[in-house]
Amino acid sequence: MASKEEEVEVAGVDGDAPARQATTFAELGVCPELVAACEAMGWTAPTRIQAEAIPCALQGKDVVALAQTGSGKTAAFVLPILQALLEKPRPFFACVLSPKRELAIQIADQFRALGSAIGLVCSVLVGGVDRIQQAISLAKRPHIVVATPGRLLDHLMNTKGFGLDKMKYLVLDEADELLHVEFEKAVDDILKVIPKDRRTFLFSATMTKKVNKLKRACIRVPAKLEVASKYSTADLLSQKFYLVPANDKDCYLVHVLKMMLGSRIMVFVRTCDSADLLARVLRNLGFKAICIHGQMSQDKRLGALNRFKAKECNILACTDLASRGLDIQGVDLVINYDIPKNPKDYVHRVGRTARAGKSGCAVSLVNQYEVLWFKKIELLLGKEIIKCEVDESEIKTSKERISDAKRMALTSLKESGWRREMLDDEDEILNHIPCKRPRFSLKSLKRPRSSKRQRY
């Protein structure tokens, strides 16, 4: 990438923007076979990101795109790849990298749905799944490989006969997270063994200044598309918060859940242990709740997601594992039970609702230890979030019942061999007081304390 381009952040489309957004996929240049596939999925008109990204991709340009969650980013790269594949079919035509296993599986499902009529073969390479079965699927020489970086690198190094030396398209979905230090080495190693003569697409709901890393990805004169402000939420998303005492947070949660009985709700917490505990507490209180987090096996994680999607359970207690990319239709409410330390995570969390032009609601429960974190979220969004008032005496009427439900949950967790270090903090857990954590200061925000608890 030229040095001049390195100074340019993702902002707008290269050249003049089209005067009118296309109203059909055919107007974008999508071939009849794929237009029919879109219609079969109920897509009659392209979203804004699709209208801007698809023509650029069909012209053979690299694409760097920023758009809100739920805006149809996946189809914006799937359709151009499938159209190019139709023109020159070959195995290992494209590779899509995703930071999360569930997102990779979801992307592969969309490839299969849109490519079913053209005989598309797609392999998914993610951790937590038998790699021998994955190697067998690679031996069938699929057209598309969707993978997490670590498992893809594992197969590139150890699976005989597998290589991406003739690959034509590389996609980095949730690109800003893939370019983080956590994935940096694996992504760099992958870039070393794939062709430089290829098309590269980077898509995300949030994009930070990582120009040097974009250069390493060999992006050449990309079309830079931005159909949302850098850290924006959906227009039809209603955002509110309660300022709550730490030891009454569960009471406020139950109050919100009772107001939204029958709704599909995602409740975000900070750690795997908290997700497990909260789901048990809510079940003890009569709610249909299930959890998903990074310590669960892949089969259990997919099982929990499928139960939630099938409406067998209407409350999903989850970590940030479920905050990015997952397209779960009909989520009415997102609750931030624990306020995220990174304000960008808030944008991804609340993006699980108000998707595809539908309305949704996000409620944050902010205790005295989380106020400065929440202020950073408002600063990132550039607006103040509405504060809700409620009669505290009414909230606390269920406190004793909730405490009993939590004790029952802790007892069942002890019997199942739950993590010892968490059980040692039982008093703090019962009162939702951060273990051995002082009140926040600006100094503690700059250097957050590390935690031994498993994140997502």
C-alpha positions in Angstrom: 0.0 0.0 0.0 1.4 3.4 -0.9 2.5 5.6 2.0 -0.1 8.2 1.0 -2.8 5.6 1.6 -1.4 4.5 4.9 -2.3 7.9 6.3 -6.0 7.4 5.3 -8.3 5.9 7.9 -11.5 4.0 6.8 -13.7 6.9 5.8 -16.0 7.0 2.9 -15.8 5.5 -0.6 -12.9 6.2 -3.0 -14.2 8.3 -5.8 -17.7 9.8 -6.1 -20.5 8.1 -4.2 -23.4 6.9 -6.3 -26.3 9.3 -6.5 -28.9 6.6 -5.8 -28.7 3.4 -3.8 -29.6 0.3 -5.8 -33.0 -1.2 -5.0 -32.3 -4.8 -6.3 -29.4 -7.1 -6.2 -29.5 -7.3 -10.0 -28.8 -3.6 -10.2 -25.6 -4.2 -8.3 -24.4 -6.6 -11.0 -25.2 -9.8 -9.1 -25.8 -12.7 -11.5 -29.4 -14.2 -12.0 -28.4 -17.5 -10.1 -27.4 -15.6 -7.0 -30.3 -13.1 -7.3 -32.6 -16.1 -7.1 -30.7 -17.4 -4.1 -31.2 -14.1 -2.4 -34.9 -14.1 -3.1 -35.2 -17.6 -1.7 -33.7 -16.3 1.5 -36.3 -13.5 1.6 -33.8 -10.7 0.6 -35.6 -8.4 -1.9 -33.4 -5.3 -1.6 -29.7 -4.8 -0.6 -28.8 -3.0 2.5 -26.6 0.1 2.4 -23.3 -1.8 3.0 -24.3 -4.4 0.4 -25.2 -1.7 -2.1 -21.8 0.0 -1.7 -19.5 -3.0 -1.2 -20.8 -5.5 -3.8 -20.1 -3.4 -6.9 -16.6 -2.6 -5.7 -15.9 -6.2 -5.0 -17.3 -7.3 -8.4 -14.9 -4.7 -10.0 -12.0 -6.6 -8.5 -11.1 -4.1 -5.8 -9.9 -4.9 -2.3 -12.5 -3.7 0.2 -12.2 -2.2 3.7 -15.7 -1.8 5.1 -17.2 -0.4 8.3 -20.9 -0.9 9.0 -23.2 -1.3 12.0 -23.9 -4.8 13.4 -26.9 -6.4 11.8 -26.5 -4.5 8.5 -25.8 -7.4 6.2 -22.0 -7.4 6.1 -21.7 -11.1 5.6 -23.7 -11.2 2.3 -21.6 -8.2 1.2 -18.6 -10.4 0.8 -20.3 -13.8 0.2 -22.1 -12.8 -3.0 -19.1 -11.4 -4.9 -17.0 -14.4 -3.9 -19.7 -16.8 -5.1 -20.1 -14.9 -8.4 -16.4 -15.0 -9.1 -16.4 -18.7 -8.2 -19.2 -19.3 -10.8 -17.0 -17.7 -13.5 -13.9 -19.8 -12.6 -14.7 -22.7 -10.4 -11.8 -24.2 -8.5 -11.1 -25.8 -5.0 -9.8 -23.6 -2.2 -11.0 -20.5 -4.0 -11.5 -18.4 -0.9 -10.7 -18.3 2.8 -12.6 -16.4 5.5 -11.0 -15.8 8.9 -13.2 -15.2 11.9 -12.2 -14.5 15.6 -15.0 -16.7 17.0 -16.0 -20.3 16.4 -19.7 -19.6 16.4 -19.3 -16.7 13.9 -17.3 -19.0 11.6 -20.0 -21.6 11.6 -22.6 -18.9 10.9 -20.6 -17.5 8.0 -20.3 -21.0 6.5 -24.0 -21.6 6.8 -24.6 -18.4 4.8 -22.2 -19.6 2.1 -24.0 -22.9 1.9 -27.4 -21.3 1.8 -26.6 -18.9 -1.0 -24.4 -21.5 -2.9 -26.7 -24.5 -2.5 -28.0 -24.2 -6.1 -24.5 -24.1 -7.6 -23.1 -27.1 -5.7 -20.9 -25.2 -3.3 -18.7 -27.2 -0.9 -17.6 -25.4 2.2 -15.4 -26.5 5.1 -15.3 -25.1 8.6 -12.1 -25.2 10.6 -12.5 -24.2 14.3 -11.2 -25.4 17.6 -13.1 -27.7 19.9 -14.0 -30.0 17.0 -12.3 -33.2 15.9 -9.5 -32.1 13.5 -9.5 -35.6 11.8 -13.0 -35.0 10.6 -11.9 -31.5 9.4 -9.0 -33.1 7.6 -11.4 -35.4 5.8 -13.5 -32.5 4.7 -10.4 -30.7 3.4 -9.5 -33.9 1.4 -12.8 -33.3 -0.5 -11.2 -30.0 -1.8 -13.9 -27.5 -0.8 -14.4 -24.3 -2.7 -14.6 -22.2 0.5 -12.7 -22.5 3.9 -14.1 -20.6 6.9 -11.8 -20.8 9.9 -10.5 -19.4 13.1 -6.8 -18.4 12.7 -5.3 -20.9 15.1 -7.0 -24.0 13.7 -6.4 -22.9 10.1 -2.7 -22.5 10.8 -2.7 -25.9 12.5 -4.0 -27.6 9.3 -1.7 -25.6 7.0 1.3 -26.9 9.0 0.1 -30.5 9.8 -2.5 -31.7 7.3 -0.9 -33.4 4.4 -2.0 -32.2 1.0 -3.7 -29.0 2.3 -2.6 -25.6 1.1 -4.0 -22.3 0.1 -1.3 -21.5 -2.5 -3.9 -21.0 -5.3 -6.4 -19.1 -3.2 -8.0 -16.0 -4.8 -9.9 -14.3 -2.0 -9.1 -13.6 1.7 -11.8 -12.2 4.0 -11.1 -10.9 7.6 -14.5 -10.7 9.3 -14.5 -8.7 12.5 -11.2 -7.4 11.2 -10.3 -5.2 14.1 -10.4 -8.1 16.5 -8.4 -10.3 14.1 -5.7 -7.6 14.0 -5.3 -7.6 17.8 -2.3 -9.0 19.5 -4.2 -12.2 20.5 -4.4 -13.3 16.9 -1.4 -11.4 15.5 1.1 -14.2 15.2 -1.3 -16.7 13.7 -2.6 -14.2 11.2 0.9 -13.2 10.2 2.0 -16.8 9.7 -1.1 -17.4 7.5 -0.3 -14.3 5.4 3.2 -15.7 4.8 1.9 -18.9 3.1 -1.0 -17.6 1.0 -0.7 -15.9 -2.4 -0.1 -12.1 -2.5 -1.9 -12.0 -5.8 -5.4 -12.1 -4.4 -8.4 -10.0 -3.4 -8.7 -9.0 0.3 -11.8 -7.9 2.1 -11.9 -6.5 5.7 -15.3 -6.1 7.4 -16.1 -4.9 10.9 -18.6 -3.0 13.0 -15.8 -1.1 14.6 -12.4 -0.2 13.0 -9.4 1.3 14.8 -6.2 2.8 13.4 -4.3 -0.3 12.4 -2.9 0.9 9.1 0.4 -0.8 9.4 -1.3 -4.1 10.0 -3.6 -3.5 7.0 -0.5 -3.0 5.0 0.8 -6.4 6.1 -2.5 -7.9 4.8 -1.3 -6.8 1.3 -4.3 -4.6 0.6 -3.8 -2.8 -2.6 -5.7 0.4 -3.4 -8.8 -0.6 -1.5 -12.3 0.8 -1.7 -12.8 2.3 1.8 -16.4 2.1 2.7 -18.0 3.6 5.9 -21.8 3.4 6.1 -21.9 4.2 9.8 -19.9 6.4 12.2 -16.9 4.8 13.7 -18.6 3.5 16.8 -22.3 3.8 16.2 -25.4 1.8 17.2 -28.5 1.1 15.3 -31.0 4.0 14.8 -33.9 1.9 16.1 -32.0 0.9 19.3 -33.4 2.3 22.6 -30.6 2.6 25.2 -31.2 3.0 28.9 -29.4 2.4 32.2 -30.1 2.0 35.9 -27.7 3.3 38.5 -27.8 0.5 41.1 -26.1 -0.5 44.4 -23.7 -3.4 43.8 -25.4 -5.7 46.2 -28.9 -5.0 44.7 -27.9 -5.6 41.0 -29.7 -9.0 40.9 -32.9 -7.3 42.2 -32.8 -4.8 39.3 -32.1 -7.5 36.8 -35.1 -9.5 37.9 -37.2 -6.3 37.8 -36.2 -5.7 34.1 -36.8 -9.4 33.2 -40.3 -9.3 34.7 -41.1 -6.2 32.7 -40.1 -8.1 29.5 -41.7 -11.4 30.2 -41.8 -13.6 27.1 -39.2 -11.5 25.3 -35.9 -13.0 23.9 -33.1 -11.5 26.1 -29.3 -11.7 26.1 -27.7 -10.9 29.4 -23.9 -10.1 29.2 -21.6 -10.8 32.0 -17.8 -10.5 32.4 -16.6 -14.0 33.1 -17.5 -17.6 32.3 -18.2 -18.4 36.0 -20.7 -15.5 36.2 -22.6 -16.7 33.1 -22.9 -20.2 34.6 -24.0 -18.9 38.0 -26.5 -16.4 36.6 -28.2 -18.9 34.4 -28.7 -21.3 37.4 -30.0 -18.5 39.6 -32.5 -17.4 37.0 -33.7 -21.0 36.5 -34.2 -21.2 40.3 -36.4 -18.1 40.0 -38.5 -19.7 37.3 -37.0 -18.1 34.2 -36.1 -20.2 31.1 -32.4 -19.4 31.1 -29.3 -21.0 29.6 -25.7 -19.9 29.4 -22.9 -19.8 26.8 -19.2 -19.1 27.5 -15.7 -20.1 26.4 -15.2 -22.9 29.0 -18.1 -25.0 27.5 -17.3 -27.6 24.8 -18.1 -26.6 21.3 -21.0 -29.1 21.1 -22.5 -27.5 24.3 -22.0 -24.0 23.0 -23.8 -24.8 19.8 -26.5 -26.6 21.7 -27.1 -23.6 23.9 -27.3 -21.3 20.9 -29.7 -23.6 19.1 -32.0 -23.9 22.1 -32.0 -20.1 22.3 -32.7 -19.7 18.6 -35.5 -22.3 18.8 -37.1 -20.4 21.7 -36.8 -23.3 24.1 -35.1 -20.8 26.4 -35.8 -17.1 26.1 -32.9 -15.8 28.2 -29.2 -16.4 27.3 -26.6 -15.5 29.9 -23.4 -15.0 28.0 -19.9 -13.6 27.9 -18.5 -11.5 25.1 -18.1 -14.8 23.2 -21.6 -14.0 21.9 -21.1 -10.3 21.4 -19.6 -10.3 17.9 -21.2 -11.2 14.6 -23.8 -13.7 15.7 -27.0 -13.2 13.9 -29.8 -14.4 16.2 -33.1 -13.2 14.9 -35.7 -11.7 17.2 -33.6 -10.6 20.2 -35.8 -8.0 21.9 -33.5 -6.9 24.7 -29.8 -6.9 25.6 -28.9 -6.4 29.2 -25.4 -5.4 30.3 -25.3 -7.0 33.7 -21.6 -6.3 33.9 -20.4 -3.1 32.2 -17.6 -3.9 29.8 -14.1 -2.5 30.4 -13.6 -1.8 26.7 -16.3 0.6 25.5 -16.1 -0.9 22.0 -17.4 -4.2 23.4 -20.6 -2.3 24.4 -21.2 -1.5 20.7 -20.9 -5.2 19.7 -23.1 -6.4 22.6 -26.0 -4.1 21.9 -25.7 -5.0 18.2 -27.3 -8.3 19.0 -30.7 -6.5 18.9 -32.2 -3.9 16.6 -30.9 -5.9 13.6 -31.9 -5.7 9.9 -34.1 -2.6 10.4 -36.0 -3.9 13.4 -36.3 -2.1 16.8 -34.6 -3.3 20.0 -33.7 -2.2 23.5 -30.4 -2.2 25.5 -30.4 -1.8 29.3 -27.3 -1.4 31.4 -27.1 -2.1 35.1 -24.4 0.3 36.4 -23.1 -0.1 40.0 -20.9 2.3 41.9 -17.7 0.5 40.7 -18.6 0.8 37.0 -19.6 4.4 36.6 -16.4 5.6 35.0 -16.4 2.6 32.6 -20.0 3.6 31.6 -19.0 7.2 31.1 -16.3 6.0 28.7 -19.1 4.3 26.7 -21.1 7.5 26.5 -18.0 9.4 25.4 -17.3 6.8 22.7 -20.9 7.0 21.4 -20.9 10.8 21.6 -24.2 11.0 23.5 -25.7 10.5 27.0 -27.8 7.4 27.6 -31.2 7.8 29.3 -31.2 7.1 33.0 -34.2 5.1 34.4 -35.7 5.8 37.8 -37.5 3.1 39.9 -38.9 2.8 43.4 -36.1 1.1 45.3 -38.5 -0.3 47.9 -40.4 -2.1 45.1 -37.1 -3.5 43.7 -36.0 -4.9 47.0 -39.2 -6.9 47.7 -37.7 -9.9 45.9 -34.2 -9.6 47.5 -34.6 -12.5 50.0 -36.0 -14.8 47.3 -33.1 -14.0 45.0 -30.6 -14.6 47.7 -32.1 -18.0 48.3 -32.0 -18.8 44.6 -28.3 -17.8 44.5 -27.4 -20.0 47.5 -29.1 -22.9 45.8 -27.2 -22.2 42.7 -23.9 -22.1 44.6 -24.7 -25.4 46.3 -25.4 -27.1 43.0 -22.2 -25.7 41.6 -20.2 -27.0 44.5 -21.7 -30.5 43.9 -20.7 -30.3 40.3 -17.1 -29.4 41.2 -17.2 -25.7 40.2 -13.9 -23.7 40.3 -12.5 -23.6 43.8 -11.3 -20.0 43.7 -14.8 -18.8 42.9 -16.3 -20.7 45.8 -13.9 -19.1 48.2 -15.5 -15.8 47.4 -19.0 -16.9 48.2 -19.9 -13.9 50.3 -18.9 -11.5 47.6 -20.8 -13.5 45.0 -24.0 -13.5 47.0 -23.8 -9.7 47.4 -22.4 -9.0 43.9 -19.4 -7.1 45.3 -16.3 -7.3 43.1 -13.8 -9.5 45.0 -11.0 -7.6 46.6 -11.6 -4.7 44.2 -11.4 -1.1 45.5 -13.6 1.7 44.2 -12.4 3.0 40.8 -10.0 5.8 40.3 -8.6 7.3 37.1 -5.4 5.5 37.9 -7.1 2.1 38.1 -8.8 2.7 34.8 -5.5 3.3 33.0 -4.0 0.2 34.5 -6.9 -2.3 35.0 -6.1 -5.1 37.4 -5.6 -8.5 35.8 -8.0 -11.3 36.7 -7.3 -15.0 37.0 -10.9 -15.7 36.0 -11.5 -17.1 32.6 -12.9 -14.4 30.3 -14.8 -15.5 27.1 
